[in-house]
């Protein structure tokens, strides 16, 4: 079975990659200066955690070396961090190296469906978090 490459398509869009790189750096600053704003609309309306709840604080913990605290907030943060790190590295690579790396990632994705399966796992994790929280609250 051949999977459609998703992650390598993202890597080809340099402006999007810069945007994805910059956001966690702002998260790091907010984490360092202990500035926290809860802007999750899903949580604001339902009072249950969305699939992304905890990612901001978890990413801040990862960037400051607090891996255990990060995983307690969001189980999938190590994989998300590795994806972010890949985006960072591929974006700063020289053009020839960048294209070769993206092509290798595309081949890997087509063979394994890694990013596709990660999205499925992420969705299941999010549904489980919502379900468990709803069960606890009600």
QUIJO-V984526 format. One record per backbone hydrogen bond with DSSP energy under -0.5 kcal/mol. NH is the residue of the N-H (numbers start at 1). CO is the residue of the C=O. E is the energy in kcal/mol with one decimal. If there is no record, write none. Layout:
nh,co,e
NH,CO,E
NH,CO,E
This chain:
nh,co,e
3,1,-0.6
3,110,-2.3
10,6,-1.6
11,7,-2.3
12,8,-1.2
13,10,-1.5
14,12,-1.1
17,13,-2.2
18,14,-2.4
19,15,-2.1
20,16,-2.5
21,17,-2.1
22,18,-2.4
23,19,-1.8
24,20,-0.7
25,21,-0.7
25,22,-0.7
26,22,-1.6
26,23,-0.6
27,23,-1.9
28,24,-2.5
29,25,-1.9
30,26,-2.5
31,27,-2.3
32,28,-2.8
33,29,-2.5
34,31,-0.8
35,30,-3.0
36,34,-0.6
39,37,-1.0
41,39,-0.7
44,40,-2.3
45,41,-2.0
46,42,-2.5
47,43,-2.4
53,50,-1.5
55,52,-2.4
58,54,-2.7
59,55,-3.0
60,56,-1.9
61,57,-2.2
62,58,-2.5
63,59,-2.6
64,60,-1.0
65,62,-1.7
66,61,-3.2
67,65,-1.2
70,66,-1.8
71,67,-2.6
72,68,-1.9
73,69,-1.2
74,70,-2.2
77,74,-1.6
80,76,-2.2
81,77,-2.8
82,78,-2.1
83,79,-2.3
84,80,-2.4
85,81,-2.9
86,82,-2.2
87,83,-2.3
88,84,-2.6
89,85,-2.7
90,86,-2.8
91,87,-2.1
92,88,-1.5
93,89,-1.1
98,94,-3.1
99,95,-2.6
100,96,-2.0
101,97,-2.6
102,98,-2.6
103,99,-2.3
104,100,-2.1
105,101,-2.4
106,102,-2.6
107,103,-2.2
108,104,-2.4
109,105,-2.8
110,106,-2.5
111,107,-2.1
112,108,-2.7
113,109,-2.6
117,113,-3.1
118,114,-2.5
119,115,-2.4
120,116,-1.8
121,117,-2.7
122,118,-2.8
123,119,-2.3
124,120,-2.5
125,121,-2.8
126,122,-2.5
127,123,-2.5
128,124,-2.6
129,125,-2.5
130,126,-2.3
131,127,-2.8
132,128,-2.9
133,129,-2.4
134,130,-2.6
135,131,-2.4
136,132,-2.3
137,133,-2.5
138,134,-2.2
